[in-house]
Amino acid sequence: MQQFDAIWVNANIATMTDNGQPYGTIENAVLAVKDGRIAFVGPRAALPAFDALATPLYDVAGQWLLPGFIDCHTHLVYAGDRANEFELRLNGASYQQIAAAGGGIKATVAATRAASHEQLFVLAKARLNALLSQGVTTVEIKSGYGLDLASEQKILEVAAELSQHHPVSVQKTFLGAHALPPEYADNADGYIDAVCDMLPRLAALNLVDAVDVFCEGIGFSVAQSRKVFNAAAALGLPVKAHAEQLSNLGGSALVAEFGGLSADHIEFLDEAGIAAMAKAGTVAVLLPGAFYFLREQQLPPITLLRQYKVPMAVATDVNPGTSPLCSLPLMLNMACTLFRLTPEEALLGVSRHAAKALGLNDRGTLAVGQRADFACYAISRPAELCYQFGVNPLKQLIINGKEVNHRL
């Protein structure tokens, strides 16, 4: 007789696997959990015999189970806000005027450097609670608002502490090459050397799961990004990049050259870059929040990404400057309305493809052996999760096989 820790019955299940059905759907199905993993998913008739008296049963009553959402690109740990700049821009101030007055990323770096571990933890936990309430079970957190060793370490330590003390699983990404700090004004090469020196120190503290760069005209060049990637490769760390957001420098092709996890933003990505990503298995991470908030005009090359079968992930990019939008359901809607993804593509983007963008092969789908991270929604069909936002249909959230209170 099979032993299970809990069983969900009378469920419609969007497994997000490639089983030949839209959304990988199994209707009138059962899902069973054992030791934090999915032990069975399929028709009720195929469920092995089990001890019905000793096994908790959850009657889903025809509602839907989906994999826990994965937000694979966030800047969740920071202090301060930039609402004043938002107002200034709408009153006619230019980006250059705001930056000259100490605004922009400099303002966030100053506030983050000045904040204590505890202050950053409290601020980030509130944002993480918001994502949890939407069904997010895994999140990536980038550094990049410290831009010196002590402050970058502080951000990554807070991310690690969140992972230890919060239900959501956290992946930590070192984004030292995010912008030039004041100490290195007009010395980008010198700062890249400093970033490459920070990396092994932070990795030795087990604070780095991946390494990111901002490869852009207002960020760092391909040659400078390559230097950071070489330092990451020497430590066996996977790489990714903010690339092709404002221009086509070739950052995505560089990520692909290193067998990297993802290229993110990619509005100006060309066919050669897409072909390189397809060959390398690199994920395209779409960030519709930044596109919306910056009022961008250049759409990501969705048709070509489909043609080359490049997996597309969707994420919030939550940050104080260009995407202060802590809502993955909103991103699902925006991915469909602004980028014209289908609802199935969008939901794959926050499940299976988001897991791939983080290099995680144990989550993102509902299949035997996967982590038991899943959510129950009171919806009539999966597309409803992309169709509306503001009304939360989440009824139950399971992380690592255990029910968690998502109403924190």
C-alpha positions as YAML, in Angstrom:
chain: A
units: angstrom
residues:
- id: 1
  name: MET
  ca: [0.00, 0.00, 0.00]
- id: 2
  name: GLN
  ca: [1.43, 3.37, -1.10]
- id: 3
  name: GLN
  ca: [2.29, 5.92, 1.58]
- id: 4
  name: PHE
  ca: [1.41, 9.57, 0.90]
- id: 5
  name: ASP
  ca: [1.60, 12.65, 3.12]
- id: 6
  name: ALA
  ca: [-1.46, 14.27, 1.52]
- id: 7
  name: ILE
  ca: [-3.67, 13.92, -1.55]
- id: 8
  name: TRP
  ca: [-5.66, 16.49, -3.56]
- id: 9
  name: VAL
  ca: [-8.68, 14.99, -5.31]
- id: 10
  name: ASN
  ca: [-11.33, 16.18, -7.81]
- id: 11
  name: ALA
  ca: [-8.83, 18.62, -9.31]
- id: 12
  name: ASN
  ca: [-8.28, 20.09, -12.72]
- id: 13
  name: ILE
  ca: [-4.50, 20.24, -13.05]
- id: 14
  name: ALA
  ca: [-2.46, 22.45, -15.35]
- id: 15
  name: THR
  ca: [0.80, 20.50, -15.09]
- id: 16
  name: MET
  ca: [2.61, 22.85, -17.54]
- id: 17
  name: THR
  ca: [4.31, 19.76, -18.94]
- id: 18
  name: ASP
  ca: [4.40, 18.89, -22.62]
- id: 19
  name: ASN
  ca: [1.78, 16.14, -22.51]
- id: 20
  name: GLY
  ca: [0.01, 17.12, -25.73]
- id: 21
  name: GLN
  ca: [-2.75, 19.08, -23.99]
- id: 22
  name: PRO
  ca: [-2.99, 22.87, -23.57]
- id: 23
  name: TYR
  ca: [-1.31, 23.83, -20.30]
- id: 24
  name: GLY
  ca: [-0.48, 20.13, -19.84]
- id: 25
  name: THR
  ca: [-4.00, 19.76, -18.51]
- id: 26
  name: ILE
  ca: [-5.30, 16.67, -16.75]
- id: 27
  name: GLU
  ca: [-9.01, 16.95, -15.89]
- id: 28
  name: ASN
  ca: [-10.72, 15.30, -12.92]
- id: 29
  name: ALA
  ca: [-7.29, 14.41, -11.58]
- id: 30
  name: VAL
  ca: [-5.46, 13.62, -8.36]
- id: 31
  name: LEU
  ca: [-2.16, 14.90, -6.99]
- id: 32
  name: ALA
  ca: [-0.34, 13.18, -4.13]
- id: 33
  name: VAL
  ca: [2.66, 14.41, -2.11]
- id: 34
  name: LYS
  ca: [5.32, 12.52, -0.19]
- id: 35
  name: ASP
  ca: [8.37, 14.01, 1.58]
- id: 36
  name: GLY
  ca: [8.01, 17.38, -0.12]
- id: 37
  name: ARG
  ca: [7.84, 15.90, -3.61]
- id: 38
  name: ILE
  ca: [5.04, 15.07, -6.00]
- id: 39
  name: ALA
  ca: [4.53, 11.31, -5.73]
- id: 40
  name: PHE
  ca: [1.58, 10.95, -8.10]
- id: 41
  name: VAL
  ca: [-0.30, 13.11, -10.58]
- id: 42
  name: GLY
  ca: [-2.91, 11.70, -12.90]
- id: 43
  name: PRO
  ca: [-6.41, 10.22, -13.15]
- id: 44
  name: ARG
  ca: [-8.07, 9.05, -9.94]
- id: 45
  name: ALA
  ca: [-8.40, 5.53, -11.32]
- id: 46
  name: ALA
  ca: [-4.61, 5.22, -11.64]
- id: 47
  name: LEU
  ca: [-3.86, 6.27, -8.04]
- id: 48
  name: PRO
  ca: [-2.25, 3.38, -6.15]
- id: 49
  name: ALA
  ca: [-3.97, 1.99, -3.07]
- id: 50
  name: PHE
  ca: [-3.28, 4.03, 0.06]
- id: 51
  name: ASP
  ca: [-4.36, 4.23, 3.68]
- id: 52
  name: ALA
  ca: [-7.42, 6.45, 3.43]
- id: 53
  name: LEU
  ca: [-7.74, 6.77, 7.21]
- id: 54
  name: ALA
  ca: [-4.16, 7.98, 7.72]
- id: 55
  name: THR
  ca: [-3.82, 10.27, 4.68]
- id: 56
  name: PRO
  ca: [-5.21, 13.82, 4.64]
- id: 57
  name: LEU
  ca: [-7.46, 14.44, 1.63]
- id: 58
  name: TYR
  ca: [-8.17, 17.85, 0.11]
- id: 59
  name: ASP
  ca: [-11.24, 18.00, -2.12]
- id: 60
  name: VAL
  ca: [-10.46, 20.63, -4.75]
- id: 61
  name: ALA
  ca: [-14.07, 20.48, -6.00]
- id: 62
  name: GLY
  ca: [-13.18, 21.08, -9.63]
- id: 63
  name: GLN
  ca: [-10.86, 24.02, -9.01]
- id: 64
  name: TRP
  ca: [-7.43, 24.26, -10.65]
- id: 65
  name: LEU
  ca: [-3.97, 23.31, -9.44]
- id: 66
  name: LEU
  ca: [-0.97, 24.99, -11.07]
- id: 67
  name: PRO
  ca: [2.75, 25.01, -10.31]
- id: 68
  name: GLY
  ca: [3.87, 27.64, -7.83]
- id: 69
  name: PHE
  ca: [4.78, 30.80, -9.70]
- id: 70
  name: ILE
  ca: [8.48, 31.63, -10.15]
- id: 71
  name: ASP
  ca: [9.54, 35.29, -10.36]
- id: 72
  name: CYS
  ca: [12.92, 34.87, -12.07]
- id: 73
  name: HIS
  ca: [14.07, 38.51, -12.21]
- id: 74
  name: THR
  ca: [13.73, 40.90, -9.26]
- id: 75
  name: HIS
  ca: [15.74, 43.58, -7.47]
- id: 76
  name: LEU
  ca: [13.80, 42.99, -4.27]
- id: 77
  name: VAL
  ca: [16.36, 44.21, -1.69]
- id: 78
  name: TYR
  ca: [16.73, 47.99, -1.69]
- id: 79
  name: ALA
  ca: [15.95, 51.02, 0.44]
- id: 80
  name: GLY
  ca: [14.20, 54.26, -0.42]
- id: 81
  name: ASP
  ca: [11.89, 54.92, -3.35]
- id: 82
  name: ARG
  ca: [11.88, 57.09, -6.45]
- id: 83
  name: ALA
  ca: [8.30, 58.36, -6.39]
- id: 84
  name: ASN
  ca: [9.65, 61.92, -6.35]
- id: 85
  name: GLU
  ca: [11.44, 61.27, -9.64]
- id: 86
  name: PHE
  ca: [8.28, 59.78, -11.10]
- id: 87
  name: GLU
  ca: [6.50, 63.03, -10.25]
- id: 88
  name: LEU
  ca: [9.37, 65.20, -11.53]
- id: 89
  name: ARG
  ca: [9.41, 63.42, -14.89]
- id: 90
  name: LEU
  ca: [5.68, 63.88, -15.29]
- id: 91
  name: ASN
  ca: [6.18, 67.55, -14.58]
- id: 92
  name: GLY
  ca: [8.76, 67.85, -17.35]
- id: 93
  name: ALA
  ca: [12.16, 67.12, -15.77]
- id: 94
  name: SER
  ca: [14.56, 65.13, -17.93]
- id: 95
  name: TYR
  ca: [16.44, 61.99, -16.89]
- id: 96
  name: GLN
  ca: [19.68, 63.97, -17.10]
- id: 97
  name: GLN
  ca: [18.33, 66.73, -14.84]
- id: 98
  name: ILE
  ca: [17.19, 64.20, -12.26]
- id: 99
  name: ALA
  ca: [20.52, 62.37, -12.36]
- id: 100
  name: ALA
  ca: [22.47, 65.63, -12.04]
- id: 101
  name: ALA
  ca: [20.49, 66.39, -8.89]
- id: 102
  name: GLY
  ca: [21.55, 63.07, -7.34]
- id: 103
  name: GLY
  ca: [18.57, 61.07, -8.50]
- id: 104
  name: GLY
  ca: [18.34, 57.89, -10.47]
- id: 105
  name: ILE
  ca: [20.21, 54.80, -9.37]
- id: 106
  name: LYS
  ca: [22.57, 56.97, -7.31]
- id: 107
  name: ALA
  ca: [19.69, 57.76, -4.97]
- id: 108
  name: THR
  ca: [18.86, 54.09, -4.47]
- id: 109
  name: VAL
  ca: [22.53, 53.20, -3.95]
- id: 110
  name: ALA
  ca: [22.88, 55.91, -1.30]
- id: 111
  name: ALA
  ca: [19.73, 54.81, 0.52]
- id: 112
  name: THR
  ca: [20.66, 51.13, 0.34]
- id: 113
  name: ARG
  ca: [24.19, 51.72, 1.57]
- id: 114
  name: ALA
  ca: [22.82, 53.71, 4.51]
- id: 115
  name: ALA
  ca: [20.22, 51.09, 5.48]
- id: 116
  name: SER
  ca: [20.95, 48.40, 8.05]
- id: 117
  name: HIS
  ca: [20.56, 44.67, 7.50]
- id: 118
  name: GLU
  ca: [17.39, 44.77, 9.59]
- id: 119
  name: GLN
  ca: [15.89, 47.67, 7.66]
- id: 120
  name: LEU
  ca: [16.57, 46.01, 4.32]
- id: 121
  name: PHE
  ca: [15.17, 42.71, 5.59]
- id: 122
  name: VAL
  ca: [11.92, 44.33, 6.74]
- id: 123
  name: LEU
  ca: [11.48, 46.22, 3.47]
- id: 124
  name: ALA
  ca: [12.24, 43.19, 1.30]
- id: 125
  name: LYS
  ca: [10.09, 40.87, 3.40]
- id: 126
  name: ALA
  ca: [7.05, 43.08, 2.77]
- id: 127
  name: ARG
  ca: [7.65, 42.79, -0.97]
- id: 128
  name: LEU
  ca: [8.21, 39.05, -0.71]
- id: 129
  name: ASN
  ca: [4.98, 38.71, 1.28]
- id: 130
  name: ALA
  ca: [3.15, 40.45, -1.56]
- id: 131
  name: LEU
  ca: [4.54, 37.97, -4.08]
- id: 132
  name: LEU
  ca: [3.72, 35.02, -1.80]
- id: 133
  name: SER
  ca: [0.10, 36.18, -1.60]
- id: 134
  name: GLN
  ca: [-0.05, 35.91, -5.42]
- id: 135
  name: GLY
  ca: [1.14, 32.29, -5.50]
- id: 136
  name: VAL
  ca: [4.88, 32.90, -5.95]
- id: 137
  name: THR
  ca: [6.94, 30.08, -4.42]
- id: 138
  name: THR
  ca: [10.41, 30.84, -5.85]
- id: 139
  name: VAL
  ca: [12.03, 34.20, -6.48]
- id: 140
  name: GLU
  ca: [15.37, 35.45, -7.74]
- id: 141
  name: ILE
  ca: [16.88, 38.42, -5.88]
- id: 142
  name: LYS
  ca: [19.69, 40.44, -7.45]
- id: 143
  name: SER
  ca: [22.19, 42.67, -5.72]
- id: 144
  name: GLY
  ca: [23.34, 45.78, -7.58]
- id: 145
  name: TYR
  ca: [22.25, 48.66, -5.35]
- id: 146
  name: GLY
  ca: [25.38, 48.54, -3.19]
- id: 147
  name: LEU
  ca: [28.19, 48.76, -5.76]
- id: 148
  name: ASP
  ca: [30.91, 48.18, -3.18]
- id: 149
  name: LEU
  ca: [31.92, 44.95, -1.48]
- id: 150
  name: ALA
  ca: [30.38, 45.66, 1.93]
- id: 151
  name: SER
  ca: [27.05, 46.83, 0.53]
- id: 152
  name: GLU
  ca: [26.76, 44.12, -2.12]
- id: 153
  name: GLN
  ca: [27.50, 41.56, 0.60]
- id: 154
  name: LYS
  ca: [24.84, 43.13, 2.80]
- id: 155
  name: ILE
  ca: [22.20, 42.83, 0.06]
- id: 156
  name: LEU
  ca: [23.06, 39.20, -0.67]
- id: 157
  name: GLU
  ca: [23.10, 38.36, 3.04]
- id: 158
  name: VAL
  ca: [19.59, 39.79, 3.38]
- id: 159
  name: ALA
  ca: [18.50, 37.65, 0.40]
- id: 160
  name: ALA
  ca: [19.99, 34.59, 2.11]
- id: 161
  name: GLU
  ca: [18.25, 35.47, 5.39]
- id: 162
  name: LEU
  ca: [14.93, 35.80, 3.57]
- id: 163
  name: SER
  ca: [15.41, 32.33, 2.14]
- id: 164
  name: GLN
  ca: [16.01, 30.96, 5.64]
- id: 165
  name: HIS
  ca: [13.11, 32.73, 7.35]
- id: 166
  name: HIS
  ca: [10.44, 32.95, 4.65]
- id: 167
  name: PRO
  ca: [8.42, 30.23, 2.88]
- id: 168
  name: VAL
  ca: [9.48, 31.44, -0.56]
- id: 169
  name: SER
  ca: [12.64, 29.86, -1.98]
- id: 170
  name: VAL
  ca: [15.25, 32.49, -2.93]
- id: 171
  name: GLN
  ca: [17.96, 32.38, -5.60]
- id: 172
  name: LYS
  ca: [20.76, 34.95, -5.11]
- id: 173
  name: THR
  ca: [22.30, 36.73, -8.10]
- id: 174
  name: PHE
  ca: [25.36, 39.00, -7.92]
- id: 175
  name: LEU
  ca: [24.78, 42.10, -10.07]
- id: 176
  name: GLY
  ca: [27.81, 44.15, -9.09]
- id: 177
  name: ALA
  ca: [28.08, 45.27, -12.73]
- id: 178
  name: HIS
  ca: [24.80, 47.17, -12.54]
- id: 179
  name: ALA
  ca: [26.02, 50.77, -12.73]
- id: 180
  name: LEU
  ca: [29.05, 52.89, -11.99]
- id: 181
  name: PRO
  ca: [29.28, 53.94, -8.34]
- id: 182
  name: PRO
  ca: [30.34, 57.50, -7.50]
- id: 183
  name: GLU
  ca: [33.78, 56.29, -6.47]
- id: 184
  name: TYR
  ca: [34.49, 55.09, -10.01]
- id: 185
  name: ALA
  ca: [33.02, 57.94, -12.04]
- id: 186
  name: ASP
  ca: [34.59, 57.84, -15.53]
- id: 187
  name: ASN
  ca: [36.52, 54.67, -14.66]
- id: 188
  name: ALA
  ca: [34.33, 51.79, -15.80]
- id: 189
  name: ASP
  ca: [37.26, 49.46, -16.43]
- id: 190
  name: GLY
  ca: [38.53, 50.06, -12.91]
- id: 191
  name: TYR
  ca: [35.13, 49.27, -11.48]
- id: 192
  name: ILE
  ca: [34.84, 46.06, -13.50]
- id: 193
  name: ASP
  ca: [38.19, 45.00, -11.99]
- id: 194
  name: ALA
  ca: [36.68, 45.70, -8.56]
- id: 195
  name: VAL
  ca: [33.58, 43.63, -9.42]
- id: 196
  name: CYS
  ca: [35.78, 40.71, -10.47]
- id: 197
  name: ASP
  ca: [37.59, 41.03, -7.16]
- id: 198
  name: MET
  ca: [34.31, 41.06, -5.18]
- id: 199
  name: LEU
  ca: [32.96, 37.94, -6.87]
- id: 200
  name: PRO
  ca: [35.21, 35.23, -5.38]
- id: 201
  name: ARG
  ca: [34.88, 36.77, -1.93]
- id: 202
  name: LEU
  ca: [31.10, 36.69, -2.08]
- id: 203
  name: ALA
  ca: [31.05, 33.22, -3.64]
- id: 204
  name: ALA
  ca: [33.23, 31.93, -0.81]
- id: 205
  name: LEU
  ca: [30.46, 33.02, 1.59]
- id: 206
  name: ASN
  ca: [27.91, 30.98, -0.41]
- id: 207
  name: LEU
  ca: [26.06, 34.16, -1.34]
- id: 208
  name: VAL
  ca: [26.07, 33.78, -5.14]
- id: 209
  name: ASP
  ca: [23.96, 31.38, -7.20]
- id: 210
  name: ALA
  ca: [24.46, 33.25, -10.49]
- id: 211
  name: VAL
  ca: [26.17, 36.34, -11.92]
- id: 212
  name: ASP
  ca: [24.45, 39.12, -13.87]
- id: 213
  name: VAL
  ca: [25.66, 42.19, -15.79]
- id: 214
  name: PHE
  ca: [23.95, 45.22, -17.30]
- id: 215
  name: CYS
  ca: [25.34, 45.09, -20.83]
- id: 216
  name: GLU
  ca: [24.12, 48.34, -22.35]
- id: 217
  name: GLY
  ca: [25.34, 51.72, -23.56]
- id: 218
  name: ILE
  ca: [24.48, 53.27, -20.19]
- id: 219
  name: GLY
  ca: [25.83, 50.19, -18.42]
- id: 220
  name: PHE
  ca: [28.86, 48.13, -19.43]
- id: 221
  name: SER
  ca: [30.33, 47.08, -22.76]
- id: 222
  name: VAL
  ca: [30.47, 43.58, -24.16]
- id: 223
  name: ALA
  ca: [34.21, 43.45, -23.40]
- id: 224
  name: GLN
  ca: [33.64, 44.52, -19.80]
- id: 225
  name: SER
  ca: [30.77, 42.05, -19.43]
- id: 226
  name: ARG
  ca: [32.96, 39.28, -20.84]
- id: 227
  name: LYS
  ca: [35.53, 39.97, -18.13]
- id: 228
  name: VAL
  ca: [32.88, 39.48, -15.44]
- id: 229
  name: PHE
  ca: [31.63, 36.31, -17.14]
- id: 230
  name: ASN
  ca: [35.16, 34.92, -17.27]
- id: 231
  name: ALA
  ca: [35.48, 35.53, -13.53]
- id: 232
  name: ALA
  ca: [32.15, 33.75, -12.97]
- id: 233
  name: ALA
  ca: [33.16, 30.83, -15.19]
- id: 234
  name: ALA
  ca: [36.38, 30.41, -13.21]
- id: 235
  name: LEU
  ca: [34.20, 29.86, -10.13]
- id: 236
  name: GLY
  ca: [31.75, 27.56, -11.90]
- id: 237
  name: LEU
  ca: [28.91, 30.07, -11.59]
- id: 238
  name: PRO
  ca: [26.20, 30.44, -14.27]
- id: 239
  name: VAL
  ca: [25.71, 33.81, -15.96]
- id: 240
  name: LYS
  ca: [22.90, 35.97, -17.27]
- id: 241
  name: ALA
  ca: [22.54, 39.54, -18.50]
- id: 242
  name: HIS
  ca: [20.34, 42.58, -18.75]
- id: 243
  name: ALA
  ca: [20.74, 42.86, -22.51]
- id: 244
  name: GLU
  ca: [19.34, 44.58, -25.58]
- id: 245
  name: GLN
  ca: [16.93, 46.72, -23.55]
- id: 246
  name: LEU
  ca: [17.83, 50.06, -25.13]
- id: 247
  name: SER
  ca: [20.12, 49.06, -28.01]
- id: 248
  name: ASN
  ca: [21.61, 45.99, -29.66]
- id: 249
  name: LEU
  ca: [25.14, 45.57, -28.29]
- id: 250
  name: GLY
  ca: [25.27, 41.78, -28.52]
- id: 251
  name: GLY
  ca: [24.94, 41.03, -24.82]
- id: 252
  name: SER
  ca: [22.49, 38.19, -25.46]
- id: 253
  name: ALA
  ca: [24.90, 36.48, -27.85]
- id: 254
  name: LEU
  ca: [27.60, 36.87, -25.22]
- id: 255
  name: VAL
  ca: [25.42, 35.13, -22.64]
- id: 256
  name: ALA
  ca: [24.79, 32.34, -25.14]
- id: 257
  name: GLU
  ca: [28.52, 32.03, -25.80]
- id: 258
  name: PHE
  ca: [28.99, 31.24, -22.11]
- id: 259
  name: GLY
  ca: [26.04, 28.80, -22.09]
- id: 260
  name: GLY
  ca: [24.26, 31.30, -19.85]
- id: 261
  name: LEU
  ca: [20.89, 30.95, -18.16]
- id: 262
  name: SER
  ca: [19.05, 33.94, -19.61]
- id: 263
  name: ALA
  ca: [19.10, 37.22, -21.45]
- id: 264
  name: ASP
  ca: [16.61, 39.66, -19.90]
- id: 265
  name: HIS
  ca: [14.64, 42.60, -21.38]
- id: 266
  name: ILE
  ca: [15.83, 41.89, -24.99]
- id: 267
  name: GLU
  ca: [13.58, 44.45, -26.75]
- id: 268
  name: PHE
  ca: [16.32, 45.17, -29.34]
- id: 269
  name: LEU
  ca: [17.46, 41.56, -29.75]
- id: 270
  name: ASP
  ca: [18.20, 40.60, -33.37]
- id: 271
  name: GLU
  ca: [17.88, 37.30, -35.21]
- id: 272
  name: ALA
  ca: [21.56, 36.41, -34.85]
- id: 273
  name: GLY
  ca: [21.28, 36.81, -31.08]
- id: 274
  name: ILE
  ca: [18.12, 34.72, -31.01]
- id: 275
  name: ALA
  ca: [19.80, 31.96, -33.03]
- id: 276
  name: ALA
  ca: [22.71, 31.95, -30.58]
- id: 277
  name: MET
  ca: [20.33, 31.74, -27.62]
- id: 278
  name: ALA
  ca: [18.41, 28.89, -29.23]
- id: 279
  name: LYS
  ca: [21.60, 26.91, -29.79]
- id: 280
  name: ALA
  ca: [22.77, 27.49, -26.21]
- id: 281
  name: GLY
  ca: [19.39, 26.84, -24.56]
- id: 282
  name: THR
  ca: [19.38, 30.35, -23.10]
- id: 283
  name: VAL
  ca: [16.00, 31.65, -21.90]
- id: 284
  name: ALA
  ca: [14.56, 35.00, -23.00]
- id: 285
  name: VAL
  ca: [13.19, 36.77, -19.91]
- id: 286
  name: LEU
  ca: [10.48, 39.28, -20.79]
- id: 287
  name: LEU
  ca: [9.93, 42.20, -18.41]
- id: 288
  name: PRO
  ca: [6.70, 43.95, -19.44]
- id: 289
  name: GLY
  ca: [6.62, 46.06, -16.26]
- id: 290
  name: ALA
  ca: [9.75, 47.99, -17.26]
- id: 291
  name: PHE
  ca: [8.48, 48.28, -20.84]
- id: 292
  name: TYR
  ca: [5.24, 49.76, -19.51]
- id: 293
  name: PHE
  ca: [6.74, 52.02, -16.86]
- id: 294
  name: LEU
  ca: [9.37, 53.49, -19.20]
- id: 295
  name: ARG
  ca: [6.79, 53.84, -21.97]
- id: 296
  name: GLU
  ca: [9.04, 51.99, -24.38]
- id: 297
  name: GLN
  ca: [8.09, 51.54, -28.02]
- id: 298
  name: GLN
  ca: [10.34, 48.70, -29.20]
- id: 299
  name: LEU
  ca: [8.59, 45.36, -28.63]
- id: 300
  name: PRO
  ca: [10.61, 42.21, -27.96]
- id: 301
  name: PRO
  ca: [10.93, 40.01, -31.09]
- id: 302
  name: ILE
  ca: [8.25, 37.54, -29.96]
- id: 303
  name: THR
  ca: [7.61, 36.06, -33.42]
- id: 304
  name: LEU
  ca: [11.30, 35.25, -33.95]
- id: 305
  name: LEU
  ca: [11.62, 33.84, -30.44]
- id: 306
  name: ARG
  ca: [8.72, 31.51, -31.24]
- id: 307
  name: GLN
  ca: [10.23, 30.62, -34.60]
- id: 308
  name: TYR
  ca: [13.53, 29.61, -33.00]
- id: 309
  name: LYS
  ca: [11.75, 27.93, -30.07]
- id: 310
  name: VAL
  ca: [13.56, 30.02, -27.47]
- id: 311
  name: PRO
  ca: [11.81, 29.56, -24.09]
- id: 312
  name: MET
  ca: [10.24, 32.81, -22.86]
- id: 313
  name: ALA
  ca: [9.99, 33.58, -19.17]
- id: 314
  name: VAL
  ca: [8.04, 36.47, -17.61]
- id: 315
  name: ALA
  ca: [9.07, 38.34, -14.44]
- id: 316
  name: THR
  ca: [8.30, 41.47, -12.46]
- id: 317
  name: ASP
  ca: [11.74, 43.15, -12.52]
- id: 318
  name: VAL
  ca: [10.50, 44.79, -9.32]
- id: 319
  name: ASN
  ca: [12.83, 47.71, -8.58]
- id: 320
  name: PRO
  ca: [12.43, 51.34, -7.46]
- id: 321
  name: GLY
  ca: [13.43, 53.02, -10.71]
- id: 322
  name: THR
  ca: [12.02, 51.30, -13.78]
- id: 323
  name: SER
  ca: [9.50, 48.71, -12.55]
- id: 324
  name: PRO
  ca: [8.10, 49.50, -9.09]
- id: 325
  name: LEU
  ca: [5.43, 46.87, -9.72]
- id: 326
  name: CYS
  ca: [5.36, 44.01, -7.23]
- id: 327
  name: SER
  ca: [2.69, 41.96, -8.99]
- id: 328
  name: LEU
  ca: [3.32, 38.87, -11.06]
- id: 329
  name: PRO
  ca: [-0.39, 38.59, -12.03]
- id: 330
  name: LEU
  ca: [-0.11, 42.07, -13.51]
- id: 331
  name: MET
  ca: [2.93, 40.90, -15.49]
- id: 332
  name: LEU
  ca: [0.92, 37.97, -16.84]
- id: 333
  name: ASN
  ca: [-1.72, 40.38, -18.10]
- id: 334
  name: MET
  ca: [0.86, 42.78, -19.52]
- id: 335
  name: ALA
  ca: [2.75, 39.97, -21.24]
- id: 336
  name: CYS
  ca: [-0.47, 39.12, -23.07]
- id: 337
  name: THR
  ca: [-1.79, 42.62, -23.74]
- id: 338
  name: LEU
  ca: [1.49, 44.44, -24.47]
- id: 339
  name: PHE
  ca: [3.65, 41.64, -25.89]
- id: 340
  name: ARG
  ca: [0.82, 39.51, -27.35]
- id: 341
  name: LEU
  ca: [1.83, 36.29, -25.63]
- id: 342
  name: THR
  ca: [-0.90, 33.70, -25.40]
- id: 343
  name: PRO
  ca: [-2.09, 32.92, -21.86]
- id: 344
  name: GLU
  ca: [-0.41, 29.52, -22.10]
- id: 345
  name: GLU
  ca: [2.90, 31.14, -23.09]
- id: 346
  name: ALA
  ca: [2.59, 33.64, -20.24]
- id: 347
  name: LEU
  ca: [1.89, 30.92, -17.66]
- id: 348
  name: LEU
  ca: [4.78, 28.84, -18.99]
- id: 349
  name: GLY
  ca: [6.80, 32.01, -18.49]
- id: 350
  name: VAL
  ca: [6.18, 32.03, -14.73]
- id: 351
  name: SER
  ca: [6.51, 28.27, -14.29]
- id: 352
  name: ARG
  ca: [8.51, 25.89, -16.47]
- id: 353
  name: HIS
  ca: [10.47, 28.49, -18.41]
- id: 354
  name: ALA
  ca: [11.10, 30.64, -15.32]
- id: 355
  name: ALA
  ca: [12.59, 27.60, -13.59]
- id: 356
  name: LYS
  ca: [14.88, 27.05, -16.58]
- id: 357
  name: ALA
  ca: [15.92, 30.71, -16.44]
- id: 358
  name: LEU
  ca: [17.17, 30.07, -12.91]
- id: 359
  name: GLY
  ca: [18.81, 26.76, -13.74]
- id: 360
  name: LEU
  ca: [16.33, 24.87, -11.53]
- id: 361
  name: ASN
  ca: [15.12, 21.52, -12.87]
- id: 362
  name: ASP
  ca: [13.18, 20.46, -9.77]
- id: 363
  name: ARG
  ca: [10.23, 22.83, -10.08]
- id: 364
  name: GLY
  ca: [8.04, 24.71, -12.55]
- id: 365
  name: THR
  ca: [5.89, 21.72, -13.53]
- id: 366
  name: LEU
  ca: [3.57, 19.31, -11.73]
- id: 367
  name: ALA
  ca: [5.17, 15.94, -12.37]
- id: 368
  name: VAL
  ca: [6.35, 13.02, -10.29]
- id: 369
  name: GLY
  ca: [9.63, 13.80, -8.55]
- id: 370
  name: GLN
  ca: [9.24, 17.58, -8.73]
- id: 371
  name: ARG
  ca: [9.16, 19.77, -5.63]
- id: 372
  name: ALA
  ca: [5.62, 19.94, -4.31]
- id: 373
  name: ASP
  ca: [5.25, 23.67, -4.94]
- id: 374
  name: PHE
  ca: [1.75, 24.32, -6.23]
- id: 375
  name: ALA
  ca: [-1.33, 26.48, -5.82]
- id: 376
  name: CYS
  ca: [-5.08, 25.96, -5.89]
- id: 377
  name: TYR
  ca: [-7.10, 28.63, -7.69]
- id: 378
  name: ALA
  ca: [-10.86, 29.19, -7.83]
- id: 379
  name: ILE
  ca: [-10.92, 29.69, -11.60]
- id: 380
  name: SER
  ca: [-12.80, 28.16, -14.51]
- id: 381
  name: ARG
  ca: [-9.75, 27.89, -16.81]
- id: 382
  name: PRO
  ca: [-6.02, 28.75, -16.56]
- id: 383
  name: ALA
  ca: [-6.35, 31.73, -18.93]
- id: 384
  name: GLU
  ca: [-8.33, 33.49, -16.20]
- id: 385
  name: LEU
  ca: [-5.05, 34.09, -14.33]
- id: 386
  name: CYS
  ca: [-3.88, 36.26, -17.24]
- id: 387
  name: TYR
  ca: [-7.25, 37.77, -18.02]
- id: 388
  name: GLN
  ca: [-7.81, 39.77, -14.85]
- id: 389
  name: PHE
  ca: [-5.86, 41.09, -11.89]
- id: 390
  name: GLY
  ca: [-6.84, 42.82, -8.69]
- id: 391
  name: VAL
  ca: [-9.09, 39.94, -7.61]
- id: 392
  name: ASN
  ca: [-6.99, 37.17, -6.09]
- id: 393
  name: PRO
  ca: [-8.42, 33.69, -6.78]
- id: 394
  name: LEU
  ca: [-5.68, 31.90, -4.80]
- id: 395
  name: LYS
  ca: [-7.26, 29.53, -2.28]
- id: 396
  name: GLN
  ca: [-4.40, 27.35, -1.08]
- id: 397
  name: LEU
  ca: [-0.62, 27.44, -1.48]
- id: 398
  name: ILE
  ca: [1.71, 24.49, -0.96]
- id: 399
  name: ILE
  ca: [5.49, 24.92, -0.74]
- id: 400
  name: ASN
  ca: [7.75, 21.90, -0.43]
- id: 401
  name: GLY
  ca: [4.70, 19.77, 0.36]
- id: 402
  name: LYS
  ca: [3.43, 21.93, 3.21]
- id: 403
  name: GLU
  ca: [0.49, 24.32, 3.23]
- id: 404
  name: VAL
  ca: [1.61, 27.87, 3.94]
- id: 405
  name: ASN
  ca: [-0.34, 30.92, 4.98]
- id: 406
  name: HIS
  ca: [-0.33, 33.05, 1.86]
- id: 407
  name: ARG
  ca: [-2.34, 35.80, 3.56]
- id: 408
  name: LEU
  ca: [0.64, 37.24, 5.45]
...
